[in-house]
């Protein structure tokens, strides 16, 4: 599986040191690092169980917004948006509801993951529509709980919910999907998602490339992403405001210059408290060092 990783604050080996972890937590919220770790677990399992030819885009920021799409998985016959979470406990996924269950009583969770994944999916679909990127497979939203301590009861949820012990079964289902695109087209599709063509440079639309017709049309593979639309609708403002806390990857070196991103919202109360705790901790270290230096100089 080919992985295109745009995760911020990590080094070339994919590691995040303590300083970068603090910076990321301050910028994106307390759940940022745990969700990155959950993503790593999902990527490792998918890489192990999926057949060759799949392409996965990790932490892609939609242009001109702060919306970050955590995982996009492109396969020969499948197209998924995946959100990985490390939550643990008893949960209920019912329609658009995400509830915690205590003593058999469901209560709405403080963070509705079903609603979050649905909004991410709509925002990503709008992005594809704006840029005339046509993929001949339906986009399916998936929520994967990577912690074995998460027990989720599903009652016709709005998104597909996969528990930690069912990732292999999920991958096997994807492997059995009827192929529509070849591996070479999948890679060019991923590159087009990351670097969409300006509308003025796009070629006239053509039918989607299938496995049976692709050999005759490889030289014009990217034509499947075009449409006849000329107006550019705007990204839904509700989705932008509700997803500002998602991590934002660094810009790719080869990218063309993009318009300046919107300023991040003001620091939250939890982030101010975390900064204060870190400041007190640093003062204690400095005071202790000064005391030891004074003691040994006596």
Steps between C-alpha positions, in 0.01 A plus 500: 500500500630842403469753788514876436551651845441871566498481881644812669762515777661166415853427380609302195457174693142586596582571866378797706727621781376644828533862390307439177241305694441796732479736202253275321286462811487876549407556137260213435363390838553227757376215277746582219788272595285203602320514165833508316603185688167341409565588136838328515337182630240506220759569229718211622208257500373608158850473356517145633159378383431688177613381161756698301390804304321699771584866563442673835514876560557596864403836655419700188388860559234628261634815328379836629363343817606342829317173429735202524401167347668236720520196267390456138532144369486444124472145371433336162132468590456702819520856630497568875539792739625358831508660844697311767429551869664364814198544729418220744184404684143405413347686206190496285499604133139558398425693185675835543536448877819407685416417860690378803330216686511479880295242688312429179393864458623681183603863538617732219880513499676834537646448153272350236738296283224387263406860427867596464571227243182591309605866481849406387349286225270776377783753501727263303225425248446874452873542443496232230197666340659844504811371321309276258675189634278210402573160653280214372451354850278608786678661795425304818565657844655266758563540873761259640540456877857376550486446877399142594329654802244672277177303474263656246142389449379601155139568406501601133762773544541776241863391443665161500640413845789253527634370830867422558450126454314545170759693298617183324142418402455857375817469288388164358170656395687776317728247330195322359354814342462482124792690344421819313839676481854374459784581741655757265174692481458488878834672550421771246162545669667550839737756348205680341324516839808657656573728203174565308524656156369856456158497331638698207757227426269201520414301188143418391331222704525138398342182639662338805787265420423137580729200511370383163551832318801642681764348272363707212478819706804507731640809328185689598441345844447827683204591277274295729524773760351776282143629489307761308447726805651848480374660821705438813277453807636601837603260777216462756570749779340270761749225422791745517403635840433157654827342387757772578658281768611227259880474430634693203786345298797697375503612138661265250832632358385469140172678551420825330442806715157501658301782655576574863307285745259645749637591838453239771239574766600639838665268753241303695473488877650147512798612295559798732496265798747267326732793427483610863583149623795478260624840618482398867677173419781687321538744793533205740776352284687832488462551877621147573802545274589831665468344845728207409756737349498713815523192724802349322684832497493525882 
